[in-house]
């Protein structure tokens, strides 16, 4: 059950997702903040009252935690001393089977590994340890390769990762800092600011590294500074279970307020008095919270979550709507719940601006699922009073918006790349008639032609006229750009430095650096099973790639309307420089040009995602980008479902696959509404308690469709014991059934690697992520070499001759 509470008076948002290389500058009331790695989430809400007694520092806890001496030694560091030839791996583990029958809609089947869902069963824990031991034995002959790959990845990182406005040293986790901001470029204020910087040092507000030293792991969910800059409210997860603890730090004393420690908090919003903090909490029992905070709203429908934020100008808290200057006011509803209807609200000079796909008048369509911008007076926000003021031109759609005092920023969908534009505010009223964007004199932001992703920067200052974005593509290191919406000019603030291939970009430069001269990034259109055109992005090295001979990896996700991440990844160069192809299939079910792309690959249409992925794999081979026996696939979470289902459909298409914390036992999971995300996932995958949904799910469920006696590709399946999104048993059950059902010889190349202490997102630090990737790349290189060329020099020569014959036939 989700609920909303309030607890003090705070405000000022600082919650955007940024990688460790994407620090951003936030200017509020004379301070500038460096933000990195802030990852928000969703659940309940409340608010806390900070009494005057909080200034009595004798009752406060020190913020700096002692450094413990039991930090685990890096796995790879131990490998550097192992040069002996490892023994051959033992036979893979065999899981015990316990009879268990599942029945629904008149259909019954056996699930002998159902017992694994009891994660505390001693036999299950032993099984996971045996699988980890087998994985270690299987990968023992790759230790030297892992070291090489890890060293390459680390060597590309500069000694200092510079993120505006200040650099931070090479550490595992980022640091949140602030210092007084430069207000004006005039020479007098510049001199004052220069002197001020000499006197006032940068202030560290939150150091992820200090928390990680104490707990071994840290995931910071949300950070928000109060409007008066006296308090920092933040949430942390130190177990990997994604259960976040809310704490508030007094920035004047540097101490944490001991009375505010609230579990399971997801989102935060400060009121304007800086003493009231709204927060959302997921809980199972009313009154379980230790604080006697005021419950503002309780969500009793388990198919919904509660998120809370504030409008850009800080004047309203939005769940329903609360006046931020009077936080004890009652909630105001903006719109009734309607299936398929969404709306996003901002405030500007007495008007609510609403990005929505709602039907305003009876009989009016929803613009084919596309969104438009509506407006209404704050005093009367009923749907009947909404005025549709901005609509997209035909063939495009509005995906997102951001509001400033003098400008409105709109994100539009383009055929090959995103489009961003700004419009001057306020938007004039045009006799209650809607207006197309191009009629409002928009400024379209200049973007690189090969840009695949645009992520908003830290744009919290409502009065600012400069909009910051982070641009990235497979062949362009992350680029932070400031767009001056008043002058209609832009400047490059920072571009990620990659040692060996790039140098720092001059701040005044108007040219972005990419590496397209060394690496090709091509966008292809693949025809799927039903004739639908599926976008496929293909990345390879001009120098190392060999048509018809190179190995390749196909990435896919295809769920929740999420766009597949194709941003820059320096670690990927270790594959590209060895001749590998890296491809990204934007299958249906993921993000697309309009909402219908998601709808066509979800629910009863989920099979479309799998057909799309298989078609993209076929394309890579038929067009010669990848050798026909050298294609691997990678899927994370719901992407693991996609890849595993594609393997069941076409096992001969793939030589290897990596399934990372994969969602595999979908039917059994969705039949259990007690699991955390089951009810929420009904909208995405369907509810198997409904007969038509059940039969649809059973057609592609990876765990239930493994082909008996068939040769399957080599598999690296990863899981996390404390994963709160995908149960650790899903990967374990899948591997056990693969071993039982498929070709016994092939199953020796199936390994299960379980992180016994982490959560859904794996290692949090940068070196830990490099170790993880080095392990995955080494696995692919090992099994591709073994599967393609055999284990002897003679068999390798035999396959090389076969490749030459294949090439002649293709010609």
SERO-646151 format. One record per residue (C-alpha): residue in three letters; x, y, z. Coordinates in pm, whole numbers. Each point is the difference from the previous one (the first is absolute). Layout:
residues N
 res     px     py     pz
 ALA      X      Y      Z
...
END
This chain:
residues 811
 res     px     py     pz
 UNK      0      0      0
 UNK    133    345    -88
 UNK    -66    319    193
 UNK    104    364     21
 UNK    116    183    307
 UNK    157    330     83
 UNK    264     76    256
 UNK    166    335      8
 UNK     39    280   -239
 UNK    247    -47   -280
 UNK     17     38   -379
 UNK    238     44   -300
 UNK     28   -307   -219
 UNK    327   -169    -89
 UNK   -100   -341   -138
 UNK    119    -97   -346
 UNK    173   -313   -120
 UNK    359     67   -105
 UNK    295   -226    -55
 UNK    321     66    187
 UNK    119    188   -308
 UNK   -304    226    -25
 UNK     27    241    290
 UNK   -226    301    -37
 UNK    -15    353    136
 UNK   -305    117    194
 UNK    -24    368     91
 UNK   -251     93    273
 UNK     12    309    220
 UNK    367     65    -61
 UNK    125   -357     35
 UNK    117   -239   -270
 UNK    -23   -374     52
 UNK    190   -280   -164
 UNK   -229   -299    -39
 UNK     89   -351   -118
 UNK   -159   -343     22
 UNK   -330    109    155
 UNK   -256   -272    -70
 UNK   -363     65     99
 UNK   -273   -260     54
 UNK   -376    -16     86
 UNK   -231   -101    292
 UNK   -186    196    283
 UNK    -18    348    166
 UNK      4    184    335
 UNK    141    310    162
 UNK    226     74    297
 UNK     17    308    222
 UNK    348    111     97
 UNK    -18    160    343
 UNK    223    285    112
 UNK    178   -250    222
 UNK    173   -149   -302
 UNK    259    276     34
 UNK    119   -154    327
 UNK    296   -189   -137
 UNK     53   -206    315
 UNK   -295   -216   -112
 UNK    130    -49   -354
 UNK    201   -285   -145
 UNK    333     73   -171
 UNK    -37    -27   -378
 UNK    341   -146    -72
 UNK     -1   -374     65
 UNK    312   -186    120
 UNK    186   -193   -267
 UNK    -13   -372     60
 UNK    287   -237    -72
 UNK   -208   -286   -133
 UNK    -51    129   -353
 UNK      6   -302   -231
 UNK    304    -36   -223
 UNK    -60     38   -371
 UNK    -58   -331   -176
 UNK    219     96   -294
 UNK    288    106    221
 UNK     21   -357    126
 UNK     -1   -131   -355
 UNK    318    188    -85
 UNK    200   -244    208
 UNK   -147   -314   -162
 UNK    215   -100   -295
 UNK    -25   -377     29
 UNK   -207   -201   -247
 UNK   -340    -69    157
 UNK   -138   -353     19
 UNK   -293    -92   -225
 UNK   -338     96    148
 UNK   -197   -267    185
 UNK   -343   -114   -124
 UNK   -267    269     43
 UNK   -223    -18    310
 UNK   -324   -193    -16
 UNK   -289    155    190
 UNK   -234   -220    197
 UNK   -357    -40   -127
 UNK   -306     12    221
 UNK   -340    -88   -155
 UNK   -228    303    -16
 UNK   -304     43   -222
 UNK   -128    333   -130
 UNK   -354     27   -138
 UNK   -196    284   -154
 UNK   -278     27   -260
 UNK    -23   -379    -18
 UNK    370    -37    -89
 UNK    242   -180    235
 UNK    378    -34    -16
 UNK    290   -103    221
 UNK    245    251    149
 UNK    262   -214    181
 UNK    212    306     85
 UNK   -278    196    166
 UNK    169    -67    336
 UNK    272    250    -95
 UNK   -238    290     61
 UNK     71    -58    371
 UNK    327    191    -12
 UNK     88    -80    360
 UNK    -14   -376    -52
 UNK    346   -145     82
 UNK     -7   -214   -314
 UNK    -60    307   -215
 UNK    287    191    156
 UNK    227   -302    -51
 UNK   -113    -27   -360
 UNK     89    365    -68
 UNK    343    -47    158
 UNK     60   -311   -213
 UNK   -100    191   -313
 UNK    238    284     92
 UNK    278   -254     50
 UNK    -74   -152   -339
 UNK      5    345   -160
 UNK    339     70    157
 UNK    135   -330   -133
 UNK   -147     57   -344
 UNK    153    347    -22
 UNK    333    -90    164
 UNK    186     -8   -332
 UNK   -114    357    -76
 UNK    170    167    298
 UNK    277    146   -213
 UNK   -252    120   -259
 UNK   -215    158    270
 UNK    303    184    134
 UNK     86    124   -348
 UNK   -352    124    -67
 UNK    -30    162    342
 UNK    335    177    -45
 UNK   -110    132   -338
 UNK   -323    137    143
 UNK    165    167    298
 UNK    277    144   -217
 UNK   -256    197   -202
 UNK   -117    186    310
 UNK    188    322     75
 UNK    151     46    346
 UNK   -257    271     68
 UNK   -357    -12   -129
 UNK    -89    364    -48
 UNK   -367     82     33
 UNK   -128    357      0
 UNK     57    208    196
 UNK    277   -178    196
 UNK    201   -321    -54
 UNK     -6   -301    230
 UNK    272   -257     45
 UNK     -1   -353   -130
 UNK   -215   -171    259
 UNK   -260   -275    -16
 UNK   -298    230     57
 UNK    -84    367    -63
 UNK    -13    287    247
 UNK   -273    266     33
 UNK    154    343     59
 UNK    -95    368     -6
 UNK    167    340    -11
 UNK   -110    358    -59
 UNK    -89     52   -365
 UNK    120    267   -242
 UNK   -304    222    -58
 UNK    115    225   -284
 UNK    276     18   -260
 UNK     69    371     68
 UNK    362     65     96
 UNK    -83    140    345
 UNK   -208   -299    102
 UNK    251   -229   -165
 UNK    276    140    224
 UNK   -223    -29    306
 UNK    -88   -354    -89
 UNK    365    -84    -62
 UNK     95    133    343
 UNK   -294   -183    155
 UNK    114   -328   -154
 UNK    346     53    145
 UNK   -146     43    347
 UNK   -297   -238     -3
 UNK     83   -364    -64
 UNK   -238   -238   -166
 UNK   -231   -158    256
 UNK    -61   -374    -11
 UNK   -364    -76     73
 UNK     -4   -375    -54
 UNK    287   -236    -76
 UNK   -119   -332   -139
 UNK    349   -144     60
 UNK    -13     52    377
 UNK   -333   -183     20
 UNK    133   -282   -219
 UNK    306    -40    224
 UNK   -223    -68    296
 UNK   -252   -227   -170
 UNK    187   -138   -303
 UNK   -278    112   -235
 UNK   -205    314    -50
 UNK   -278    110   -232
 UNK   -116    357     53
 UNK   -361     32   -109
 UNK   -107    362     40
 UNK    174    319    112
 UNK   -187    326     57
 UNK    124    320    159
 UNK   -243    223    190
 UNK    -87    337   -157
 UNK    201    187    266
 UNK    299   -233    -61
 UNK     18   -100    366
 UNK   -101   -367    -35
 UNK     73   -292   -229
 UNK   -259   -281    -14
 UNK    124   -317   -164
 UNK    -75   -371    -22
 UNK    254   -283     -1
 UNK     -3   -375    -57
 UNK    299   -184    150
 UNK   -118   -358    -61
 UNK    -90    -14   -369
 UNK   -362    -83     86
 UNK   -118    346   -120
 UNK   -149     77    340
 UNK     98    361     53
 UNK     57    172    335
 UNK    -89    371     26
 UNK    243    219    191
 UNK     25    378     35
 UNK    331    177     42
 UNK     33    343    164
 UNK    234    177   -242
 UNK     90    268    253
 UNK    128   -242    265
 UNK     95   -280   -242
 UNK   -189   -256    211
 UNK   -282   -241    -73
 UNK   -324     58    190
 UNK    -33   -321    206
 UNK   -379      9     40
 UNK    -60    -26   -375
 UNK     79   -351   -120
 UNK   -290   -128   -209
 UNK     11   -331   -188
 UNK   -139    -76   -347
 UNK     -7    360   -121
 UNK      0     60   -373
 UNK    -71    361    -96
 UNK     27    339    173
 UNK   -118    360    -38
 UNK     62    303    221
 UNK   -260    265     77
 UNK    103    364    -30
 UNK     49     54    374
 UNK    301   -239     -1
 UNK   -144   -169    308
 UNK   -254   -232   -162
 UNK    112   -302   -197
 UNK   -246   -212   -195
 UNK    110   -357    -63
 UNK   -142   -323   -137
 UNK     26   -331    183
 UNK    -95   -354    -88
 UNK   -131   -181    305
 UNK   -203   -304     94
 UNK   -157    113    329
 UNK   -156    334     84
 UNK    186    162    289
 UNK    318   -199    -57
 UNK    199    319    -56
 UNK    187    107    316
 UNK    -77    368    -54
 UNK   -338    149     79
 UNK    -12    177   -336
 UNK   -320    111   -165
 UNK   -126   -244   -264
 UNK   -113    211   -294
 UNK   -102   -271   -244
 UNK    -19   -380     -6
 UNK    -10   -205   -320
 UNK   -194   -320     63
 UNK      7   -136   -355
 UNK    312   -223    -32
 UNK      8     54   -375
 UNK    110    362     56
 UNK    307    161    155
 UNK     23    348    147
 UNK    265    249   -103
 UNK     40    352    130
 UNK    185    303   -130
 UNK    -39    376    -22
 UNK    -60    228   -295
 UNK    305    169   -150
 UNK    -72    331    172
 UNK    -48   -178    335
 UNK   -350    140     54
 UNK   -191   -330     -9
 UNK     59   -353    122
 UNK   -141   -252   -246
 UNK   -155   -332     88
 UNK   -334    148    -32
 UNK     83    370     54
 UNK    107    168    325
 UNK     82    370     38
 UNK    369     -7    101
 UNK    -39    328    192
 UNK   -279   -153    209
 UNK     94   -370     33
 UNK   -286    -83    238
 UNK   -256     83   -267
 UNK   -209   -289   -128
 UNK     83   -183   -324
 UNK   -159    111   -326
 UNK    -67   -257   -271
 UNK     95    106   -353
 UNK   -141   -291   -198
 UNK   -183   -326     66
 UNK    180   -322    -78
 UNK    -66   -123   -351
 UNK    169   -307   -144
 UNK    267     98   -252
 UNK    -13    372     87
 UNK    304    177    143
 UNK     69    362     86
 UNK    302    193    127
 UNK    -56    333    172
 UNK    207    318     38
 UNK    -86    349    125
 UNK     74    335   -164
 UNK   -135    340    113
 UNK   -342   -112    119
 UNK    -51   -271   -263
 UNK     46   -374      8
 UNK    167   -131   -316
 UNK    -92   -365    -56
 UNK    164   -242   -242
 UNK   -262   -268    -62
 UNK   -172   -235   -241
 UNK   -339     44    168
 UNK   -317     42   -200
 UNK   -123    353     73
 UNK   -338    -19   -163
 UNK   -244   -281    -67
 UNK     69   -174   -329
 UNK    347    152    -36
 UNK    279   -246    -82
 UNK    330    -29    183
 UNK    218    113   -292
 UNK    104   -362    -66
 UNK    140    -23    352
 UNK    213    311    -36
 UNK     21    270    263
 UNK    -91    368    -17
 UNK     39    297    234
 UNK   -305    134    185
 UNK    -40    295    236
 UNK   -244    104    271
 UNK    -28    255    282
 UNK    125   -119    337
 UNK   -331    100    161
 UNK   -205   -229   -225
 UNK    195   -302   -117
 UNK   -292   -221    -99
 UNK     41   -191   -324
 UNK   -283    192   -165
 UNK    202    320     45
 UNK    317   -129   -163
 UNK     99    183   -318
 UNK    202   -188   -259
 UNK    265    255    -97
 UNK    289   -187   -171
 UNK    -28   -307   -220
 UNK    274   -180   -196
 UNK      7     22   -373
 UNK   -117   -303   -194
 UNK    245   -289     11
 UNK    162    103    329
 UNK    -84      3    369
 UNK     90    173    326
 UNK    184   -231    240
 UNK     94    227    290
 UNK      9    361    116
 UNK    189    228    239
 UNK   -121    341    116
 UNK    201    314     81
 UNK   -108    352     84
 UNK     58    124   -355
 UNK     21   -318   -205
 UNK   -166   -335    -60
 UNK    215   -295   -113
 UNK   -164   -279   -201
 UNK    142   -341    -87
 UNK   -132   -127   -333
 UNK     40   -332   -172
 UNK    192    -13   -326
 UNK     36   -288   -241
 UNK    372    -55     58
 UNK     83    212    304
 UNK   -159    212    274
 UNK   -102    363    -57
 UNK      3    272    267
 UNK   -135    352    -35
 UNK    -76    299    221
 UNK   -297    238    -20
 UNK    -26    337    171
 UNK   -233     16    299
 UNK   -271     83     72
 UNK   -168   -148   -304
 UNK   -251    256   -133
 UNK   -365    -92     -6
 UNK   -127    -50   -353
 UNK   -379     33     31
 UNK    -13   -337    175
 UNK    139   -169   -312
 UNK    279   -254      7
 UNK    330     94   -164
 UNK    263   -212   -171
 UNK    353     26    139
 UNK    146    153   -316
 UNK   -244    291     27
 UNK    153    105    336
 UNK    346     90   -135
 UNK    182   -293    163
 UNK    378    -27     23
 UNK    111   -352    -88
 UNK    313    -92    193
 UNK    295    -95   -224
 UNK     83   -367     64
 UNK    263   -237   -142
 UNK   -126   -192   -299
 UNK     91   -333    160
 UNK   -145     71    344
 UNK   -198   -294    134
 UNK    -94    131    344
 UNK    -72    333    167
 UNK    -25     10    379
 UNK   -106    317    187
 UNK    271    149    216
 UNK    -48    168    335
 UNK   -253    266   -100
 UNK   -162     84    332
 UNK     37    377     -9
 UNK   -340    126   -113
 UNK    136    347    -82
 UNK    286   -120   -218
 UNK     -1     49   -376
 UNK    271   -261    -61
 UNK   -105   -360    -51
 UNK    252   -279     58
 UNK     -8   -344   -164
 UNK    227   -302    -14
 UNK     43   -131   -353
 UNK    133   -344    -76
 UNK     27   -253   -279
 UNK    189   -324    -58
 UNK    277    198   -174
 UNK     -7    321    205
 UNK    122     21    362
 UNK   -254    163    232
 UNK    -31    369    -73
 UNK   -146    268    228
 UNK   -140    293   -196
 UNK   -158    327    117
 UNK   -265    150   -227
 UNK    -63    371     59
 UNK   -369     31    -86
 UNK     -2    380     10
 UNK    298     49   -231
 UNK    -68   -320   -194
 UNK    362   -110     22
 UNK    165   -302    155
 UNK    334    -85    159
 UNK    171   -328     85
 UNK     58    -15    374
 UNK    174   -334     22
 UNK     65   -318   -193
 UNK    103   -324    162
 UNK    369    -65    -45
 UNK    101   -346   -117
 UNK    373    -56     28
 UNK    156   -108   -324
 UNK   -274    127   -232
 UNK   -101    348    115
 UNK    111    322    162
 UNK   -199    250    200
 UNK   -227    230   -195
 UNK     48    376     22
 UNK   -295    150    189
 UNK    -46    263   -270
 UNK      3   -251   -283
 UNK   -312    -65   -205
 UNK    117   -332   -139
 UNK    -50   -333    171
 UNK    251   -277    -24
 UNK   -103   -342   -123
 UNK    192   -305   -113
 UNK   -198    -81   -312
 UNK    323      6   -202
 UNK    111   -313    189
 UNK   -336   -160     82
 UNK   -311    -23   -215
 UNK   -349     47    142
 UNK   -266    -96   -254
 UNK   -377      5     36
 UNK   -177   -268   -202
 UNK   -365    -87    -53
 UNK    -84   -367     49
 UNK   -324   -156   -123
 UNK   -156   -212    274
 UNK   -222   -307    -35
 UNK   -319    202    -57
 UNK    162    260   -226
 UNK     59    261    272
 UNK    324    198    -40
 UNK    224    -32    307
 UNK    291    242     62
 UNK    338   -169     43
 UNK    314    192    101
 UNK    330   -168    -96
 UNK    338     99    144
 UNK    338   -131   -118
 UNK    365     97    -54
 UNK    100    106   -352
 UNK    340   -159     53
 UNK    -76   -321    188
 UNK   -338   -107   -139
 UNK     -4   -263   -274
 UNK   -317    -52   -197
 UNK   -136   -350     34
 UNK    260   -103    258
 UNK    -42    220    307
 UNK   -173   -105    322
 UNK   -282    220    123
 UNK   -229     83    289
 UNK   -367     94    -35
 UNK   -151    199    289
 UNK   -373     17     66
 UNK   -252    107    263
 UNK   -348     64   -142
 UNK   -216     68    308
 UNK   -171    280    195
 UNK     36    244   -290
 UNK    367     51     93
 UNK    243    101   -273
 UNK    296   -239    -24
 UNK    312    169    138
 UNK    242     70   -284
 UNK    208    264    176
 UNK    378     18      0
 UNK    188   -279    178
 UNK    381     15     -3
 UNK     25   -358    126
 UNK   -164   -115   -324
 UNK    318     93   -190
 UNK    163   -317    132
 UNK   -244   -196   -217
 UNK     -3    230   -302
 UNK    381      9    -23
 UNK     -1   -380    -13
 UNK   -232      2   -301
 UNK   -330    -53    177
 UNK   -327    150   -118
 UNK   -232    150    263
 UNK   -361     45   -111
 UNK   -315    138    166
 UNK   -348   -120    -98
 UNK   -277    252     80
 UNK   -273   -263      3
 UNK   -367     65     62
 UNK    -91     25    366
 UNK    279    251     62
 UNK      3    371    -74
 UNK    -76    121   -351
 UNK   -124    294   -201
 UNK   -339    -15    169
 UNK   -175   -199    278
 UNK   -133   -257   -247
 UNK    352   -148    -31
 UNK    -20   -105    362
 UNK   -357   -122    -26
 UNK     81   -219   -300
 UNK    258   -192    204
 UNK   -173    -35    336
 UNK   -283   -205    146
 UNK   -164   -224   -259
 UNK    246    137   -259
 UNK    319   -102    182
 UNK     97   -257   -263
 UNK     64    291   -237
 UNK    302    101    209
 UNK    149   -347    -37
 UNK    -62    -18   -374
 UNK    163    342    -37
 UNK    310   -109    191
 UNK     40   -320   -201
 UNK    -41    196   -325
 UNK    277    238    106
 UNK    229   -295     75
 UNK    -73   -149   -342
 UNK     73    336   -163
 UNK    344     28    161
 UNK     97   -340   -139
 UNK   -163     26   -343
 UNK    154    342    -66
 UNK    346   -124    102
 UNK     49    217    308
 UNK     38   -311    218
 UNK    115   -356    -79
 UNK   -291   -243      6
 UNK    150   -201    288
 UNK    121    298    200
 UNK   -309    192    115
 UNK    -56     58    372
 UNK   -289    174    175
 UNK    -21    207    319
 UNK   -309     86    201
 UNK    -41    162    342
 UNK   -304    -59    224
 UNK   -306      7   -231
 UNK    251     -1   -285
 UNK    106   -341    128
 UNK   -354   -122    -62
 UNK     27    127   -358
 UNK    334   -170    -67
 UNK    -91   -330    170
 UNK   -330    -17   -190
 UNK    186     67   -327
 UNK    240   -285     83
 UNK   -294   -235     56
 UNK   -142    108   -336
 UNK    330    -22   -193
 UNK    271   -169    209
 UNK    225    -57   -304
 UNK     16    375    -71
 UNK    214     80    305
 UNK    335   -140    113
 UNK     -9    165    343
 UNK   -213    226    217
 UNK     28    199    320
 UNK   -317     23    207
 UNK     49    256    278
 UNK   -243    -24    294
 UNK   -255   -129   -255
 UNK   -378    -25     32
 UNK    -45   -361   -116
 UNK   -271   -176    199
 UNK   -265    250   -104
 UNK   -312   -216     27
 UNK     68   -130    351
 UNK    106    346    118
 UNK   -310    173   -134
 UNK   -219   -268    155
 UNK    130    107    342
 UNK   -144    345     87
 UNK    187      2    332
 UNK    329     70   -179
 UNK    105    370     -5
 UNK    -51     94   -366
 UNK   -250   -261   -116
 UNK   -314    216      1
 UNK    184    292   -161
 UNK    123   -231   -277
 UNK   -350   -106   -102
 UNK    -23    314   -213
 UNK    326    -82   -180
 UNK    -21   -377    -48
 UNK   -359    -92     82
 UNK   -169   -182    286
 UNK     21   -382    -34
 UNK   -309    -31    216
 UNK   -182    120   -313
 UNK    -23   -293   -241
 UNK     99    186   -318
 UNK    295    160    177
 UNK    110   -336    140
 UNK     12   -166   -342
 UNK    186    300   -144
 UNK    265     -7    276
 UNK     48   -377    -28
 UNK     91     39   -367
 UNK    323    184     82
 UNK     78    -57    371
 UNK    374    -85     -7
 UNK    -14   -247    291
 UNK   -298   -188   -145
 UNK    115    -29   -363
 UNK    350   -151     16
 UNK     39   -253   -282
 UNK     81   -352    115
 UNK    319   -157   -137
 UNK     85    309   -205
 UNK    347    157    -18
 UNK    -14    334    177
 UNK    257    282     -8
 UNK    252     53    278
 UNK   -165    206    275
 UNK    124    229    273
 UNK   -295     61    232
 UNK     49    245    285
 UNK   -217     53    306
 UNK      7    201    323
 UNK   -114   -154    325
 UNK   -156    323    130
 UNK   -165     96   -329
 UNK   -338    154     85
 UNK   -114     19   -363
 UNK     80   -344   -141
 UNK     18   -287    247
 UNK    336   -178     16
 UNK   -184   -330    -46
 UNK   -102     89   -357
 UNK    355    -28   -132
 UNK     68   -308    215
 UNK   -312   -184   -118
 UNK     75     86   -362
 UNK    358   -129     13
 UNK   -111   -317    177
 UNK   -261    -68   -268
 UNK    245     81   -282
 UNK    240   -259    143
 UNK   -279   -256     37
 UNK   -167     54   -337
 UNK    248    103   -271
 UNK    301   -172   -154
 UNK    218   -124    287
 UNK    322    102   -176
 UNK   -120    354    -64
 UNK   -121     43    357
 UNK    361    -20    124
 UNK     41    352   -148
 UNK   -291    137    204
 UNK    111    177    318
 UNK   -194    175    276
 UNK    182    277    186
 UNK   -183    135    305
 UNK     98    311    190
 UNK    -82   -104    355
 UNK      7    355    138
 UNK   -120    229   -279
 UNK   -331    112   -150
 UNK   -154     40   -344
 UNK    256    250   -130
 UNK    315   -188     99
 UNK    321    176     93
 UNK    -37    368     78
 UNK    360    121    -43
 UNK    188     67   -322
 UNK    277   -257     47
 UNK   -262   -256    103
 UNK   -188     65   -323
 UNK    319    -42   -200
 UNK     68   -333    173
 UNK   -351   -114    -80
 UNK     34     90   -368
 UNK    345   -159    -23
 UNK   -150   -324    130
 UNK   -287     12   -250
 UNK    224     83   -296
 UNK    243   -276    100
 UNK   -289   -248     12
 UNK   -110     94   -351
 UNK    353    -19   -137
 UNK     54   -340    161
 UNK   -318   -166   -122
 UNK      5    161   -345
 UNK    350   -126    -59
 UNK    -83   -347    131
 UNK   -334    -34   -179
 UNK    125    139   -331
 UNK    342   -155    -34
 UNK     -8   -307    224
 UNK    270    -86    252
 UNK    279   -118   -233
 UNK    211    163   -267
 UNK   -132   -247   -258
 UNK   -367     79     65
 UNK     77    371     -5
 UNK    156    -32   -346
 UNK   -302   -203   -114
 UNK   -244    274    101
 UNK    215    273   -156
 UNK    -20   -182   -333
 UNK   -378    -27     40
 UNK    -15    377     57
 UNK    188     61   -325
 UNK   -249   -222   -189
 UNK   -291    188    158
 UNK    147    331   -113
 UNK     42   -125   -357
 UNK   -365   -113     -6
 UNK   -113    338    135
 UNK    192    177   -275
END
